Each structure stands twice: as C-alpha cells, then as structure tokens.
Amino acid sequence: MTLSSPQRSALADQVIAALRTQITSGEWPVGTRIPTEPELVEELGVARNTVREAVRALAHNGLLDIRQGSGTYVVATSELAGVMHRRFADADPRHVAEMRAALETSGARLAALRRTEQDMAQLDALLERRETAWESGDAERFVEADASLHLGVLNSSHNDVLTALYADLGEVMRDFLRLDIGEELHPESHMDHARLIEAIRAGDEEGAAREAASHTQEWRCGSRNSGDPQGTKARRSTKGRGRTGSPPRHS
C-alpha cells in the first residue's frame, strides 16, 4: 500500500496567509495575544478546525506560541525570526552582544552614508519615543522603543539584507535586553542616543559607527551573565525577576 501525502486545504492556506499578514504588518506585534479561536472563527467565517489548523501551522513555523490556559501569542514576525528565537534562546549573552555590535556598527556606518531626509525624520521620532518610554519607567515599553530605534538605524542603511537579518534577530536581542534590565529602569543606566543620531545626520560614518560600538560595548560589559561561560545559568535562574546589583547602561 502506497501512502499519499496529506494535503492541506486551500481554505486553511488562506487563513494562514491572513493571520501571517496580521503579524508581519505589525497589526499583531510580538508579545500580542491573538484573538481566541471562537473570535477568529467568527471574524474569518470559517470552521473551527480550519482556524485550529492555521494556528498550529504558524506555531510550528515559530510565529505563534500556544500557551495552555493563557492563549496564543505572537513570538516572531517571520518564519526565520521564529527559528532564530528558538535557536539562540540559551545562547551566551556575550555572543549575542558581539553579534549585535557587528550588525549595529555596520548599519550605523551605512546609515550615515545613505540616510535621507525621510530617514532622519523617522529617527528623530523614534529617538523621542525612546526617551518618552524611558521617562515613563515602563521597562517593557522601553525595550520595545529602544529596539525600534536601533531597527530604524538599520533601515536607514538601505541595505535590505542587513536590515532583514537584524529584524529576524530582533526578538533574540530583546529577550536578552529584557533579562538585563529586569523589571525596573535605573536612572544611572540610561544611555543617550542623541549623539548617534546626530552623527548619522552629519554623514559622519566613523562617528556613527563609534557611537553604535560604544552602546553595544556597554551592553557587553553590563551583562549579568558575563561570568557564566555557557551563558545560560543566570538566564534560567533570573528570568522573570528584577535586576540585582549594579545596573549596566542600556543599549
């Protein structure tokens, strides 16, 4: 007897595409709990089994996380981002910081070379948003605003490959920044990013790269896990708790 490959229905593929669009467009940002199964059934006008199949497919691809008793959450903005998130969940924080330094330094240098007036307007807005988030004292809000500013710098590089790679690694870096910050923001740990933006505005390639490198250097030096060669012990033991000891300056 020859087994035939099971075929997913065209309707399920359409639902998968619709849900993926909500994620990739930013309508459902990372961390969002998506509508419940009954709500999706009503909104999409399809059977419960079709919705369930689509959600499971996106969970398998790493975009969604199904949490029993809590709901289904967006954990990545693309299939590659989902793979990256799973692959590097227990990576050595120093290695994550070094990877971030390589990407952000290159991105800042290219942004200073290629930025447009529209890019600068966007960077000014993102910088203001980051400062407002810091002043609010909301750690999660600050993490998201900080990540958005750094992605904005990469967008200003006009290197689609570099920007896509950085975006796909974004949730990995946000996870480590969340761990490093903890639940509270500390005044002494604030790092001004205005010099980075001004260097980009001035077309100062080396200055922009130097500012970006200094930010990631502070992050590397400030990691609570720098004494853990495997980079995992402290992550497991402190995840979800507030920070202890002297806080590093943040990104």
N, C-alpha and C positions, 0 to 999 in steps of 0.2 A: 504494500500500500504506500503510495506516494503522498506525503503531506504537502499541502499547499500553504503558502504564507497567508496569514490572516490580513485582510485588507481593512484599513481604517476608512470609515465613511467620509464622503466628501463633505457632509454637513459638519462632522467633527473637525475636519481640517479648517473649515470656515470659522468655527468657533475659536479654534486655536489661534488663527490669524487675528481675529477680533480682539482676543484677550492680550495677545502679544503686542498689538498696536497700542492698547491702553498702557502697557508697561514701557515700551520703547519711546512713546511720545511724551512720557512724563506725567500723564494723567494719573497713573498709579506709581508714585515714586518708590524707591527702595525703602522698605520698612512699613509700607502701607498694608493694612489688612484688606483684602479684596472683598467684594460683596459675597454674601453667603450663597450656597448652592441654590436654594429656592429663589433668591433675588436674581441670580443670573438666569435661571430658567425663565422667570417672568420677563426680565429685560430683553433676553435674546429670543424668546419664543420658541425654544427647542426643548427636547425631552431631558429629564434629569440625567439619564445615562450619558447623553451626548456631552453635557456640561462636565460631568464627572470624568469622562474620558479625556476631554480637553485639558482640564486642570491637572490631571495626573500626568499627561504628556509634558506639560510645561514644568511640572515639578521634577519629572525625570530629567529634563534638559537643564535644570538648575535655576530657572527663573522664579519658581514659586517654592515655598516651604509649607507643607501641610502639617499643622500642629494640632494634634488631637485635643479637643476641648477648648481650643483657643481660636482657631480659624486658619485661613490660608494667607500667607504673607508674601509680598514681593521681596526677593533677596538678591536679584541681579537684573540688569537691564538688557542682557543678551545671553545667548547660549554660552558664548566664550567667557563672559563675565561670571556666569554660574560655575563653569569649570574652574576658572581661576580661583574663585572664592573657596571652593571645596579643596582644591589642590594645595593652597597656601594657608589654610586655616590655622595650622600649627607650625608655620614657618618661624625661623629665628627672626625676632624683631629687627635685629641689626641688618639682616639681609634684606628685609622689606624696606628699611630706611635707605640702604645703599641703592636699591633698585629705584626708589623714589627720587633720590638725589640725581641719578643718571638721567632719568626722564625729565625731571623738572628743570635741571640745569640746561639741558639741550633745548627744551621748549622755551625757556626764558630768553636764551640767546637768539633763537629764530624769531620769537615774538618781537624783539627789539629791531630786528632786521625787516620784518614783513608787516608789522601792525598797521591797521588802517584807522581812520577817524572813528569808524563804527566800532572797531575793536576797543579803542580807548574809552569810548562812552560806556561800553559794556563793562570793561574792567573797573572803571570808576564806580559804577553802580554796584558791582559785586564787592568791591572794597568797602563801600559804605554799608552794604548789607552785613558783611563780616563784622564790622565794628559795632553795628547795632546789635547783632547777635551776642557779641561778647558782653556788651553793656547790660543785656537782658539777664545774664547769669545762667542762662539755659544751656547746659553742656551739649545736649544733642543738637540743638539749634545751631550752636557754634560750629560743631563738627561738620554739619551739612553746608553751612555758609563758607567755611574755610575750604572745604573740598570743591565747592562751586567756583570759588575764586581761582584756585590752582588749575582747575579744568579750563576756566576762561583764559588763563595764560597760555595753556597748551593749544586751545582753539585759535588764539592769535598767532600761533606759529605757522598756521596754514599748511601744516604737514598732516594730512589725513591719517596716515599710518601711525605716526607717533601719537596723535590725539586719540585714535581708536584704541590703541594699546593701553594708554593711560586710563581712558574711560573704563575699559574692561577690567583693569586692576583697581579701579577706584574703591570698590567696596572692601577689598582686602585692606587697603590703606586706611579707610575709615574705621574698620574694625580695630586696627592697632592704635589709631588715634583715640578712639573711644576708651580703650583699655588704659592708655597712657594718661588721659585726662581724668578718668573716673567720673564721679557724679557731680563734682564741683569745679568751678573755674577759680583760679587763684590769680589775684592782681599781678603778682610778681612774675607770673609765667606768660604774660601777654607779649606777643611779638608783633611789632609794627610792620606792615607790609607795604606802606606807602612808598618807601624807597625803591622797592622792586617795581612798582607800577610806574614811578617817575623815570626810572632807568629805561624801561620799555618805551615810554612816551618820548624820551630824548634820543632813542635809537642807539643807546649805549649797550652794545651787545655784551661786552665783558662785564660791565657793571651789573647788568640784569642777571647774567649767569652767576656772578659773585654773590649777589643778594639771595638768589634761589639756593645756592650751595650753602650759604650761612644758615638758612632756615632749616634745611634738612640735617645739617651738622648738629644744630641744637637738638633736633629730634633724636638723632642717634645717641648723643651724649646723655640725653634725659631719660632714655628708656629704662624702665624699672627692671627690664629683663636682661640688661647688658651683662650680668654676671651668670646668666644661665646659658651655657654653650649650646643647649638644644633649643633654646628659645621657646619652650613650651610649658615648663614647670610653673612659672609665675603666671602665665596666661590662664592656665586651668585653675590655679588657686585664688586668683584675684578677679576673675571675670564677674562682672556684675556688681562689684563692690567699689567703694570710693577709693580715692588715692591715699597713699600713706607716704610720709617722709617729705623731702623737699621736692616740689614740683618742677618739672622742666618747663622751658618756654615752648609754646606750642605753635608749630608749623607756620 
